[in-house]
Amino acid sequence: MNDKPTGIANGLTNYGDRDFSLYLRRSFAQSMGYSREMLKKPVVGIAYTPSGFNNCHRHFPEMLEAVKRGVLAAGALPIEFPTISLGEVFLNPTSLKFRNLMSMDTEEMVRSQPMDSVVLMGGCDKTVPAQLMGAVSAAKPSIMLIAGPMMTGRYRGERLGACTDCRRFWAQYRAGKVSDAEINQVEGNLATTAGTCAVMGTASTMACITEALGMCLPGTAAIPAVHADRLRAAEATGAAAVRMIGSTLTPDRIVNQKSVENALRVLLAIGGSTNAVIHLAAIAGRAGFPISLERLNALSDTTPVLVNLKPVGNGYMEDFFAGGGVGALLRELKDLLHLDCMTVTGETLGERLAAEGESWVDRTIIAERAKPLEPQGGLVALFGNLAPQGAILKRSAADANLFEHEGRAVVFSSLEDLAGRIDDPALDVEAHDILVLQNAGPHSASAMPEAGYLPIPKKLATKGVKDMVRVSDARMSGTAFGTIVLHVTPDAASGGPLALVRNGDRIKLSVKERRIDLLVGEAELQRRASEVKPAVEAPARGYARLYAQEILGADQGCDFAFLKPRG
Ligand code: FES
């Protein structure tokens, strides 16, 4: 610790008289029962995000007590404060719309309240990226405490985990293979404990990425939410936050080009969520540098998929934790990583791995480098005249038979159009067609929902068709699977070429060439472009107006332009 004012004496409220401000603050703090001695201690803030609308965070009260225990035992005063919480399935139109709002809330509350370091408690999909974005911008010593994944449930002897199994059963229900009564029983067994989705979805991916970035304690990303180790991790995180006080271990330093590259390696090796590309771009953007999709492809070509979890494999997060967790994965990837990256403990990544040494690894869950699940990374960026600024395909969750595919476009102009016609028996669609969804990107009124996993039209699903090439400017849940081209940028609502696709056009996907192309002549495309009308009316007021004015494309992480660092 250094000699600067600490604790509640920091950042006084401005009444024009500094001593009066401190006296008044102490007085009001004492009204909460704190002694004067306690108020002389340095303060660890705890960004606390439980919510009745966030099932994934329902164990946070217990975790909070453990964090406070760790802070107090290490000699500081823990003070929790609320920020917005984003429960993935409770937000309309989509949680992504509010990620930047949560990041602003986090940044401003961390910066403006008197704390010397901060523990950020997050877990559900958008909460962790929002907190990391806010923390990088606030630039105070910060450490993440991850919620941890749910345990699996059971249905007729089969393990179930949100939410890959949610989709699998729903697809069977749509195909008429699961009854109403059965789907109701499945519904009650998909998400049975506190914590985040049990597979390698977006929340688990962001947890692993947080550890790879060096922003949480080693070995803590994958601990199940209900495991006693989760509480011990919370206690240790509180103590670590005290050690960070007065240090230069700030997230704007820990997050840099090398640590983000480590995070991308981990993302690829876990076959992680496509959403993480957007979130990492936003986090990196706050630190002042972009993520290049060409670089993502170069990393993907040299990073094997090693983790056998749903949706690309068989296991669940509880298996990953028991099988060695992120530490074991990092050891497998060691020669591909930047080991000089600093972490929240004050150790470099290399020092961490050296200190941990070797330990038992479940090779059915975390494969050896010599025997990878896939020789190349789970994600690939595509370019071409349909996506000049890029698109993403999760090849590890896709059907390789469709990687080189040309087909006829069946176009849906909006989510409403999709919902209205996808199951229409009269829909003109064949199994080898390419389904296209427009106006579901960040600039659309729907704010880039996880709608890229277009359902297989019922008339084809009932005939046994399980996968088709699907193309959109939307996102996809990290728990979903299929040959699905996402994040087409620029999006249709901002005038991208996706808006120019018409029923019957030919589209060519080539994963080998990293391209997605609309096979229509330039003159015709220009004619169509002159006819396209703006898809969105500017909202009149409030956050929706701010969103519409400031939202950036997927290639820039869908951050707000004004939140990027100057220069
Ligand atoms: Fe919170 Fe899936 S709903 S992580």
Residues whose N, C-alpha, C, O or C-beta is under 5 A from the ligand:
A	BS01	FES	C56 E88 V89 G123 C124 D125 T196 C197 A203
